Amino acid sequence: CIRDRSLAAATTAAMAEGSLVISSNQSDAAPRAAFEALVEKFKAANPDISVEFNTIEHEAYKTAIRNFLVADTGPDVGMWFAGNRMAGFVEDGLFADISDVWADAGLSDAMASTEPSITFDGKQYGLPYAYYQWGLYVRSDIMEANGISQFDTFDDLLAACGTLRAAGIAPVTIGTKFLWTAAGWFDYLNMRTNGLDFHIDLMLGKVAYDDERVVATMANWRKALDAGCFIENHQNYSWQEAQPALINGEAAMYLMGNFLIPNLPAETSANMEYWQFPDINAGMARGEDAPTDLLFMPANAVNKDNARKFLAFAAQAENIEALAAATQVLPTHKDAKPLDDPFLNAGAAVLAASKTAQFYDRDTTPEMAAVGMQGFQ
C-alpha cells in the first residue's frame, strides 16, 4: 500500500509544470538523510522547481521499479544498479540516454573508473554516485580474545570458524531472507577457487554451472558449512536483522559491503576491522566485488529537462563527496575526496590493486540470478 501511494503521488506530481519527481530506494537512515540533504540543496539552487522526493523500502523498490518503468508516466529520476542489473532495462528502452549530461559535465574524465558499467553501445544511461568494497567485517576484539589473527588462507578461515564455534560464538552472521547476501559468498568462493575471469564467464553464460570448476567452488562452500561457519536460521533474517548478532558479540564476522558500517553503533564499529577475503588457491589474483549504485532518468519521465538538471547537479564533485561521506562509500568523481575512514582507506587500497566484479545479481541475467540465489540460500 505504501508503494502504491508513493507511485500515485509521483505520477500526480509529475503532471505539474516545473516539477521534478525522484524515486529513491535509499530507505536506511544514513543514505536517506544524505539524499534528502542533496534534494534540499538542489531546491535551494532551483526555487522554480517543485521537487517530490519519494522513498520506497529497498526491497519493495525492486518490484516498484518494474511497475513504474512500464507505466504511462514514471518518476523523472530513479535509482538502480550498474552492470547487468540495468542492461535489460536499457535494452528494452526503459532507461533514457543521458550521454548529453555526461558530455556537458565532462564526466567521461571525472568518472572514468565507473563509466564502463553504465555504458551501452557507446551511450551513457546512468550516473554512478557510489561504489564500495565488499569483504569480511570482523569484530577484532572477539578475534583477539580467541587468539585469531588476520588470516590469508581459506583453511585459516575454516580453522577460525572451529575455534569460535567451540567458544560458543557464531563465526559468521548472515541474513538470506532476500537471497542476495548468500550470493556474496558464492562470488568470493568462486573468484578465489577459479579466478575473476572464470567468474565473469560464468556470469555471462559462457560456462555451465555443472562445470567441474563450479563443482569445486561448491565443495569449498561445503567445507564452510561443515566447519559450522554460519548462524542458524539465516533464511529468516534480512541483512539488517542479522546485524544484532555482530553488535551483541554473538557473531564475529559478516561478509558484506561497506554500507554495513553506518548501520552499526559507534562502539561496535570501533571494534571492527575490514579483512580481505582470503586465498583458496595461493598465488591466484584476488578478484573483488565493487558494486556501483546510480541515478538514472526513466524513458517515461515527464520532466526530462529538470531531470537532466538534477543529474548534472548531483554529479558535481562536492555533491558526490557529500553523498559518499554520509553513506561511508567511495566517491565516483575523481575530484571528490573520500572520507578519511579506516574501512574506506583499506577498501580503496584493495580495489586499486584488484580487478573487480559488480556482484552476482548485477553481473548475470535477472533470470539466472533469481534461480541461482534461491539455490545459494
Solvent accessible surface area in square Angstrom, and as a share of the most:
residue,aa,sasa,rsa
1,C,127,0.76
2,I,120,0.61
3,R,69,0.25
4,D,88,0.46
5,R,153,0.56
6,S,17,0.11
7,L,32,0.16
8,A,60,0.47
9,A,39,0.30
10,A,4,0.03
11,T,45,0.26
12,T,95,0.56
13,A,19,0.15
14,A,0,0.00
15,M,139,0.62
16,A,51,0.40
17,E,174,0.78
18,G,29,0.28
19,S,3,0.02
20,L,0,0.00
21,V,0,0.00
22,I,1,0.00
23,S,2,0.01
24,S,0,0.00
25,N,3,0.01
26,Q,24,0.11
27,S,35,0.23
28,D,39,0.20
29,A,86,0.67
30,A,30,0.23
31,P,18,0.12
32,R,102,0.37
33,A,57,0.44
34,A,11,0.08
35,F,2,0.01
36,E,70,0.31
37,A,62,0.48
38,L,9,0.04
39,V,7,0.04
40,E,101,0.45
41,K,86,0.36
42,F,0,0.00
43,K,72,0.31
44,A,83,0.64
45,A,64,0.50
46,N,20,0.10
47,P,118,0.74
48,D,109,0.57
49,I,10,0.05
50,S,75,0.48
51,V,23,0.13
52,E,61,0.27
53,F,45,0.19
54,N,16,0.08
55,T,23,0.13
56,I,4,0.02
57,E,88,0.39
58,H,43,0.19
59,E,31,0.14
60,A,28,0.22
61,Y,0,0.00
62,K,38,0.16
63,T,68,0.39
64,A,0,0.00
65,I,0,0.00
66,R,100,0.36
67,N,71,0.36
68,F,6,0.03
69,L,5,0.03
70,V,105,0.60
71,A,47,0.36
72,D,143,0.74
73,T,35,0.20
74,G,2,0.02
75,P,2,0.01
76,D,0,0.00
77,V,0,0.00
78,G,0,0.00
79,M,1,0.01
80,W,2,0.01
81,F,8,0.03
82,A,0,0.00
83,G,16,0.15
84,N,37,0.19
85,R,25,0.09
86,M,0,0.00
87,A,10,0.08
88,G,30,0.29
89,F,23,0.10
90,V,17,0.10
91,E,139,0.62
92,D,105,0.54
93,G,45,0.44
94,L,35,0.17
95,F,6,0.02
96,A,12,0.09
97,D,52,0.27
98,I,0,0.00
99,S,30,0.19
100,D,62,0.32
101,V,7,0.04
102,W,2,0.01
103,A,79,0.61
104,D,128,0.66
105,A,47,0.36
106,G,39,0.37
107,L,2,0.01
108,S,60,0.38
109,D,90,0.47
110,A,9,0.07
111,M,0,0.00
112,A,59,0.46
113,S,89,0.57
114,T,8,0.05
115,E,33,0.15
116,P,99,0.62
117,S,23,0.15
118,I,0,0.00
119,T,38,0.22
120,F,47,0.19
121,D,147,0.76
122,G,62,0.60
123,K,97,0.41
124,Q,17,0.08
125,Y,29,0.11
126,G,0,0.00
127,L,0,0.00
128,P,0,0.00
129,Y,11,0.04
130,A,3,0.03
131,Y,49,0.19
132,Y,11,0.04
133,Q,0,0.00
134,W,4,0.01
135,G,0,0.00
136,L,0,0.00
137,Y,0,0.00
138,V,0,0.00
139,R,25,0.09
140,S,25,0.16
141,D,50,0.26
142,I,18,0.09
143,M,2,0.01
144,E,141,0.63
145,A,88,0.68
146,N,38,0.20
147,G,73,0.70
148,I,24,0.12
149,S,89,0.58
150,Q,100,0.45
151,F,10,0.04
152,D,90,0.47
153,T,58,0.34
154,F,7,0.03
155,D,101,0.52
156,D,69,0.36
157,L,0,0.00
158,L,27,0.13
159,A,63,0.49
160,A,4,0.03
161,C,0,0.00
162,G,37,0.36
163,T,58,0.34
164,L,0,0.00
165,R,88,0.32
166,A,93,0.72
167,A,56,0.43
168,G,70,0.68
169,I,27,0.14
170,A,15,0.12
171,P,0,0.00
172,V,0,0.00
173,T,0,0.00
174,I,10,0.05
175,G,2,0.02
176,T,2,0.01
177,K,83,0.35
178,F,84,0.35
179,L,38,0.19
180,W,25,0.09
181,T,3,0.02
182,A,3,0.03
183,A,0,0.00
184,G,0,0.00
185,W,2,0.01
186,F,1,0.00
187,D,0,0.00
188,Y,0,0.00
189,L,0,0.00
190,N,0,0.00
191,M,0,0.00
192,R,5,0.02
193,T,12,0.07
194,N,28,0.14
195,G,10,0.10
196,L,20,0.10
197,D,96,0.50
198,F,18,0.07
199,H,0,0.00
200,I,50,0.25
201,D,50,0.26
202,L,2,0.01
203,M,3,0.01
204,L,96,0.48
205,G,62,0.59
206,K,142,0.60
207,V,28,0.16
208,A,60,0.46
209,Y,70,0.26
210,D,118,0.61
211,D,32,0.17
212,E,141,0.63
213,R,111,0.41
214,V,3,0.02
215,V,88,0.50
216,A,41,0.32
217,T,0,0.00
218,M,78,0.35
219,A,51,0.40
220,N,14,0.07
221,W,21,0.07
222,R,135,0.49
223,K,98,0.42
224,A,0,0.00
225,L,85,0.42
226,D,104,0.54
227,A,29,0.22
228,G,23,0.22
229,C,1,0.01
230,F,23,0.10
231,I,18,0.09
232,E,124,0.56
233,N,82,0.42
234,H,44,0.20
235,Q,81,0.36
236,N,83,0.43
237,Y,72,0.28
238,S,10,0.07
239,W,16,0.05
240,Q,55,0.24
241,E,89,0.40
242,A,2,0.02
243,Q,14,0.06
244,P,62,0.39
245,A,17,0.13
246,L,0,0.00
247,I,55,0.28
248,N,95,0.49
249,G,23,0.22
250,E,101,0.45
251,A,0,0.00
252,A,0,0.00
253,M,0,0.00
254,Y,1,0.00
255,L,3,0.01
256,M,0,0.00
257,G,0,0.00
258,N,0,0.00
259,F,48,0.20
260,L,0,0.00
261,I,7,0.04
262,P,34,0.21
263,N,45,0.23
264,L,15,0.07
265,P,48,0.30
266,A,81,0.63
267,E,123,0.55
268,T,5,0.03
269,S,24,0.15
270,A,84,0.65
271,N,56,0.29
272,M,11,0.05
273,E,78,0.35
274,Y,21,0.08
275,W,8,0.03
276,Q,34,0.15
277,F,0,0.00
278,P,0,0.00
279,D,31,0.16
280,I,41,0.21
281,N,63,0.32
282,A,99,0.76
283,G,82,0.79
284,M,61,0.27
285,A,86,0.67
286,R,54,0.20
287,G,1,0.01
288,E,1,0.00
289,D,0,0.00
290,A,7,0.05
291,P,2,0.01
292,T,4,0.02
293,D,19,0.10
294,L,0,0.00
295,L,0,0.00
296,F,0,0.00
297,M,0,0.00
298,P,0,0.00
299,A,40,0.31
300,N,27,0.14
301,A,7,0.06
302,V,69,0.40
303,N,19,0.10
304,K,68,0.29
305,D,115,0.59
306,N,21,0.11
307,A,0,0.00
308,R,67,0.24
309,K,93,0.39
310,F,1,0.01
311,L,0,0.00
312,A,40,0.31
313,F,24,0.10
314,A,0,0.00
315,A,3,0.02
316,Q,83,0.37
317,A,25,0.20
318,E,102,0.46
319,N,2,0.01
320,I,0,0.00
321,E,58,0.26
322,A,61,0.48
323,L,5,0.02
324,A,1,0.00
325,A,34,0.26
326,A,46,0.35
327,T,18,0.10
328,Q,41,0.18
329,V,6,0.03
330,L,8,0.04
331,P,16,0.10
332,T,5,0.03
333,H,21,0.09
334,K,128,0.54
335,D,90,0.46
336,A,7,0.05
337,K,151,0.64
338,P,71,0.45
339,L,63,0.32
340,D,129,0.67
341,D,17,0.09
342,P,99,0.62
343,F,13,0.06
344,L,1,0.01
345,N,74,0.38
346,A,37,0.29
347,G,0,0.00
348,A,38,0.30
349,A,64,0.50
350,V,24,0.14
351,L,17,0.09
352,A,94,0.73
353,A,93,0.72
354,S,26,0.17
355,K,135,0.57
356,T,62,0.36
357,A,5,0.04
358,Q,25,0.11
359,F,7,0.03
360,Y,0,0.00
361,D,11,0.06
362,R,19,0.07
363,D,17,0.09
364,T,3,0.02
365,T,64,0.37
366,P,57,0.36
367,E,127,0.57
368,M,60,0.27
369,A,4,0.03
370,A,48,0.37
371,V,100,0.57
372,G,8,0.07
373,M,21,0.09
374,Q,113,0.50
375,G,64,0.61
376,F,26,0.11
377,Q,77,0.34
